[in-house]
Amino acid sequence: MYLVVGLGNPEKKYFNTPHNMGFAAVDRLVEKLGGEFAKGECKAVTAHIKVNGTKVIVAKPVTYMNLSGEAVAELCRKYKVEKGNLIVVYDDTDIPLGNLRIRAQGSAGSHNGMKSIVQLLGTEDFPRVRVGIGKETVMARIDYVLSQLTDEDMYLLNPALDSAANALCEFVHGVPIDNIMQKYNGKN
């Protein structure tokens, strides 16, 4: 069983913001796998999909970003997700806009959603896909991540989101994370 979690903020006004790149990536994954987000559970909306006979749950927490760990921890407990079968995708201001960085584990950095997940799971030992949203701006970080994306931003982000969805698809098909990292890191 695999659990794929995309991070974002649940209100419609946040749909097209840099902070919702995790939601955008898992939306593309679910479409690619032929599923749909149809179930509300554990403070998340989920899609339940079978991939080669293996259950895959794709989740978007309905908490705000800084409380994402509540949904992830509940889902992990409910479905007894094995170590290494959880992967989280989210935005990262420290990575250039449109780049992708995948890691097998690591710190939460400055991302409040990841800080919440790490704190409530009690570990940093799970894979993550970071979609780069970093760019030169005069806005404060919080204002930028909640601002509306421009067409130019999306021109750079769309290929990264497609690559993120492809990487997540390979993950739920059992491809080792090291192989996925080698193939997708730095893609834009």
C-alpha positions in Angstrom: 0.0 0.0 0.0 1.2 3.5 -0.8 0.2 6.9 0.5 0.9 9.9 -1.7 0.1 13.3 -0.1 0.1 16.6 -1.9 0.3 19.7 0.3 -1.7 22.9 -0.2 -4.5 25.1 1.3 -8.1 23.9 0.9 -10.0 27.1 0.0 -10.7 27.9 -3.6 -8.9 31.3 -3.4 -5.6 29.4 -2.9 -6.1 27.1 -6.0 -3.7 29.0 -8.3 -1.0 30.0 -5.8 2.6 28.8 -5.4 1.8 27.2 -2.0 -0.6 24.7 -3.7 1.8 23.0 -6.0 1.5 19.8 -4.0 -2.2 19.7 -4.7 -1.6 20.5 -8.4 0.9 17.6 -8.7 -1.4 15.0 -7.1 -4.3 16.2 -9.2 -2.2 15.3 -12.2 -1.2 11.9 -10.7 -4.8 11.0 -10.0 -5.8 11.9 -13.5 -2.9 9.9 -14.9 -4.0 6.8 -12.8 -7.6 7.2 -13.8 -8.9 7.9 -10.3 -10.8 10.7 -8.6 -10.9 12.4 -5.3 -14.2 11.1 -3.9 -13.8 10.4 -0.2 -13.4 12.6 2.8 -11.5 11.0 5.7 -8.8 11.7 8.3 -8.9 15.5 7.6 -8.2 14.9 3.9 -9.9 14.3 0.6 -8.7 11.1 -0.9 -8.6 9.0 -4.0 -8.4 5.2 -3.7 -6.8 3.6 -6.7 -5.5 0.1 -7.5 -2.1 0.0 -9.3 -1.0 -3.5 -10.3 -3.1 -4.9 -7.5 -1.6 -2.6 -4.9 -3.8 -0.1 -3.1 -2.7 3.6 -3.5 -4.3 6.4 -1.5 -3.7 9.9 -2.8 -4.6 12.6 -0.3 -5.0 16.3 -0.1 -5.3 17.5 3.5 -8.3 19.8 4.1 -6.5 21.5 7.1 -4.5 24.6 6.4 -0.8 24.0 5.4 0.7 24.4 8.8 -1.6 21.6 10.2 -0.9 19.1 7.3 0.6 16.6 9.7 -2.7 16.0 11.4 -4.1 14.4 8.2 -0.9 12.6 7.3 -0.5 11.1 10.7 -4.2 10.0 10.8 -4.0 8.4 7.4 -0.7 6.6 8.3 -2.3 5.2 11.4 -5.6 4.2 9.8 -3.9 2.4 6.9 -0.8 1.2 8.7 1.4 2.7 6.0 4.8 1.1 6.0 8.0 3.1 6.3 9.1 4.1 2.8 5.6 3.9 1.4 4.6 7.4 2.2 5.7 10.2 -0.2 4.8 13.9 0.1 4.9 16.5 -2.6 5.0 20.2 -1.9 6.3 23.6 -3.0 9.8 24.9 -2.0 10.9 28.6 -2.3 14.6 27.5 -2.0 14.4 25.7 -5.4 14.3 27.8 -8.6 10.8 28.2 -10.2 10.0 25.1 -12.3 12.8 22.8 -11.0 12.1 19.6 -9.2 14.1 18.0 -6.3 13.3 14.6 -4.9 14.8 13.2 -1.7 14.5 9.9 0.1 14.5 11.7 3.4 15.5 15.0 5.0 14.6 17.9 7.2 11.4 19.9 6.8 13.5 23.1 6.1 11.4 26.2 6.4 8.2 24.6 5.1 5.5 24.7 7.8 3.4 21.9 6.3 6.5 19.6 6.3 7.4 20.8 9.9 3.9 19.6 11.0 4.2 16.2 9.3 7.7 15.6 10.7 6.6 16.6 14.2 3.5 14.4 14.2 5.1 11.4 12.5 8.2 11.7 14.7 10.5 11.1 11.7 12.1 12.7 8.7 12.6 9.3 7.1 10.1 9.4 4.2 10.5 10.4 0.5 9.5 13.8 -0.7 9.1 15.6 -4.0 9.7 19.4 -3.9 8.4 21.6 -6.7 10.5 24.8 -7.0 8.6 28.0 -6.7 11.6 30.3 -5.9 12.0 33.5 -7.8 13.1 37.1 -7.4 10.4 39.1 -5.7 10.0 42.1 -3.5 7.1 40.4 -1.7 7.5 38.9 1.8 7.6 35.1 1.5 4.2 34.6 3.0 2.6 37.1 0.6 4.4 35.5 -2.4 3.4 31.8 -1.7 -0.3 32.9 -1.3 -0.3 35.2 -4.4 -1.8 34.2 -7.7 0.5 32.6 -10.3 1.1 34.4 -13.6 1.0 32.8 -17.0 4.8 33.1 -17.2 5.0 31.2 -13.8 2.8 28.4 -15.1 4.8 28.2 -18.3 7.7 27.1 -16.1 5.7 25.2 -13.5 3.6 23.0 -15.9 6.6 20.8 -17.0 7.7 20.5 -13.4 4.2 19.4 -12.3 4.1 16.8 -15.1 7.5 15.5 -14.1 6.4 15.4 -10.4 3.3 13.4 -11.4 5.4 11.0 -13.5 7.8 10.5 -10.6 5.0 9.8 -8.2 3.5 7.4 -10.7 6.8 5.5 -10.8 6.9 5.5 -7.0 3.5 3.8 -6.7 4.6 1.3 -9.4 7.4 0.3 -7.1 10.4 2.0 -8.7 13.1 2.5 -6.1 13.3 6.1 -4.9 17.0 6.3 -5.8 16.2 5.5 -9.4 13.4 8.2 -9.4 15.8 10.7 -7.9 18.4 10.0 -10.6 15.8 10.4 -13.3 13.9 13.5 -12.2 16.1 15.7 -10.0 16.6 19.1 -11.6 14.0 18.5 -14.3 12.2 21.6 -15.5 
